[in-house]
Amino acid sequence: MTVSWQDVARKDFEDAVRSRLLWGLTAVFVAFLAMSLLSAEQLFPEPVTVDAAMALSGVAMLAQLFVPGIALAVGYTAVVGERRSGSLRVLLSYPFSRGEVVAGKLAGRLLVTGTALAIGFAAASVLVVALYGVPDAATFVGFVAAGVLLGLTFTALAVGGSATASTRGRARTLTIGSFVGMVFFWKPVVVGIYYVVTGSLPGVQAESWYFLLKRLNPLEAYRVVAGAVLDERVDAVPEFPLEDVPANAPAETLELSNRLAGEVPFYLADWFSAVVLLAWGLVPVLAGYRLFEDADLG
């Protein structure tokens, strides 16, 4: 009998459909998008006339927390769930290698996340047109692509953590703990490093390596990509006012090109943030596979 990772992926996706995981996540995501779009005007600090691009920037601001949550829920049990239930031994009794199991699980969970996000964004397009008018096609496609990339990145990260861990609890701690660190601790740590190195807080003008360290956070990378395609600022949630920057500084002053002394290096170009997101999806999976390959499944 000839089998491959595609068979694992197909079964994994079909199991998600049968268990209603896919439809549950899709319903939750559609509800999130609907509530975000309906309340988009309240996401801005001052009364403004909200157009389609501004509404989508508000959705992107909330999506940086919501989409990874969906992705982590999809991915963190991918391998370890089979391992703890004992079905992994049955799976490996067929001519699958451990690498094929990880690849198949990854593909299956990526398909679950991608399908849920695609259906959600399709429904959102109808709401955007109804509430805010027809958005620029390229802008909307870019917004959807950025959101899907974020979801796939965190799904892959979760599958990598699932392959690494020996119990569901450890997988949950590893994946959710990483996400919490990105949300609450990344910027304070980077600002602390900057203070130790330079003796001052980062101000309007700061060193390029400081911005690189910030953008190595996949959530910051997503904000950069989404902001670039929408031509709107996408704020962090929560926002930590740790930099020595006036609270009333105009948006133009805070543009990256105005905060660097020289030219913007390639690693701070908008496209490089997409590379950062891809790396956050790829590296944890490779690391998880290497540990899973050598793990004692007993």
N, C-alpha and C positions, 0 to 999 in steps of 0.2 A: 504494500500500500504506500503510495506516494503522498506525503502531506507537506505543508509548508506554513510559513508564518501567516499567509493569507487565510488559511483555514482557522487559525487561532483568532485572527481579527474578525472574520465573519461570524464565528460563534460568539465572540465577545459582544459584538454589536447587536446580534439577534437576542442575546440574553438581556441586554439593556432595554430593548424594545419590549420583550415579553414581561420584564419586571416593571415596566412603566417608568423606569428611570428617565429615559429620553423624553417622554411626554410630560412628566412632572417638571423636569428642568426647563423644558420649552415653555410651559405655562408660566412658571415663575419668572422667566426672563422676559416674556411678553408683558406680564404684569408690571415688572420693573420699568421697562421702557415706556409703557403707557403712563405710569405715574410720573416718571421723570419728565416726559414731554409735556404733560398737562400742567406740571408745576414749574416749568422752565423759567418763567418770569421771576419766581421767588428765589431762584438760585443766584441772582445778581444783586449786589449790595445797593444799587440805586435804581430807581424806576427808569427803565429804558424800553425802547421798542425792540422787541426780540424778533429777529429774523431767523430763518432756518439754520444758518451757520452758528449763530449764537445759541440757539436751542440745543443743537447737537454738541456744542462745547460744554453746556451744562450737563448733558447726558454723559459725556466722556468723563467729566469730573467725578460723577457718581460711579461710572462703570469701572474705574480703576480699582474700586473695592469690590463691587458686585461680581464682575466677570471672573476675576481670580477665585472668588469664593465658589462659584459654580464649577470652575475647572478643577479645583482641589477636591471638591466633593466627588467629581467624576473619576478622578485618577488615583486617589490615595490607596484604594483597596485593590487596584488592578491585579497586582501580583501577590501581595501578602494575603489578600482575601482567599485566593486559591490555596495558598501555602498553609494557612491555618485551618481551613476546612478539610484538608487532605486531598482535595481534587487535583492539586498540582502533581502529586505522585501518579495519579491516573493519567493525567495529561502527558507526563514525561514517559509513561510506559509505551506511548506511541513514538514513532521515530521523529520526535521534535528535539532539537537542541535547545539549551536554555536561552541561547541568543534568539532563536525563532520565537520562543515563548514571549520574551520581552518585546521583540519587534511586533509581534501580533497583538499583544495587549496594548502597546503604544498606539498602533494603527486603529484598533477598535475604539479606544477611548478618545482619540483625536476625532474620529468620525462622529462619536456621540456628541462631543462638545461642538464640533463644527456644524452639525445638523441643527442642534438647539439654537445656536447663535444665528445661523442663516435664516431659520424660520422667524426668529425674533426680530431680526433686522428687516426682514421683508414686511412684517406687520408694522414695524416702526415707520417704514417709508410711507405707508398710507396715512399714518397719523401726522407725520411731518408735513405732508402736502395739505392735509385738511386743516391743520392748525396754523402753519407758518408759511405756506406757499411752496412752490416747487423749488427745491434746492438745486444748486449747480450739480450736474450729474457727476463730474469728476470729484467734486468735494464730498458728495455722499458716498461714492464708491471708496474713496480714500478713508473716510470715517469708518465704514464697515470693515474694510481690510485691516485697519489698525485694531479695531475691537476683536476681530477674529484672530489676528496674530497674538494679541494679549491672551486670549482664551487658550489657544493652542500651546503657547509658551508655558502657561501654568499647568496645563494638563500634562505636558511632557515632564515638567518638574515634579509633579505629583507621582507620575508613573516611575520616575527615577527613584524617588523616595520610597515608593512601595516595593521596588525591587531590592532596595538596600535593607529595609527593616525586616525583622523576624516576627513582629507582632503588629496587629492593627493599631494598638496604642502608640507604639514607637513610630509607625508610619504617620499617624495623625499628628503626633508631637513634632516630628521632623518637618512635615509640610506646612502645617498651620503655624508652627513656631517660626519658620523661615519667613512666611508672609507677614506675621506680626512684626518681626524684626525690620522688614522692608518698610512697613507703614510707620512705625513709631520710633525706631532707633537709628535708621540709616543716616538721616540728615544730622541728628545731634552728634553722632560719632564722626561724621565727615567734618562738621564745623569744629568739633573738638580737636581733630587732627590738624586742621588749618590753624587753630589758635596755638597749638603746641609748636608747630613749625615756624609760624610767622610772628607770634606774639600778639596777634590782634584778631578780631573777628572779621570774616569776609564782609567787605563793604560793597558799594556800587562797583568799584574796581576790585578785581580779585584775580588770583593766579589761574591759569588755564587748567592746571591739574585738579584744582578744587571742583571745577565744573565737570571734569571727567569723572571724578569719584562720585559725584552726585548722579551722573547719568548712567553709571554702571548699575544703579538700582533699576530693575526692569519696570517698576511703576513710573519712575521719572522718565525712562526711555519711552514708555507709552505716551506720557504727557507731551513729550517733545514731538513724537510722530503725529499724534492726533492734532496737536496745536498747529503743526506745519500744514497738514492737509486742510484744516478748517480755516486757517489764517486767523485764529482766535486763541487767546491764552487759555490753557487748561490748568486750573489750580490744583494743588495737592489737597488731599483730605486725609487727616487733618493738616492744617498749615502751621508750621512751627516758625514763629518770627525770630529766628536766632541770628540772622545776619544783621550787620550794622548798616541797615538801609532805611531811609526815612519812610514812615508809613504812608505818606502821601506822594511818594515818588511816582512820576508819570510812567505809563507803560513803556513808552519809547526808551526811557532811561534804563529800564530793566531788561531791554533786549540784549542778547548775548554779545552782539557786535559792539555794543556801547559799554560793555563791562570788561572787555579785554583791551590791553594796551596795543596789541598788534592785530595781525590777520587771524581770523578764526581757523584753528588747525582742523585737519580732516576728521580727527576723532571727536570733534564737537559739531560736525556737520549733521544736519537732520537725518540723513540717510544712515549715518553710523549708529544711531539709536535703534534702528531696525535690526542692525547686525547684533547689537547687544541683546535684544529680545530673542533672536534666533539662538544666540550662544547660551542664554539661560534655559532654553528648551533642550538643546543638544547635550551640553556638558553633564547635567544631572542624570540624563538617561545613560550616557556612556559610563559614568561612575557607578550608577546603580547596577548596570549590567555586569561590570567587572566584579563587583562584590557578590552579586547573585551567582555568577559563574562559579565562584569558589566556595559558596556557602554550603554548610551542612544542613540539609533539609529535614533531618531527623528531629 
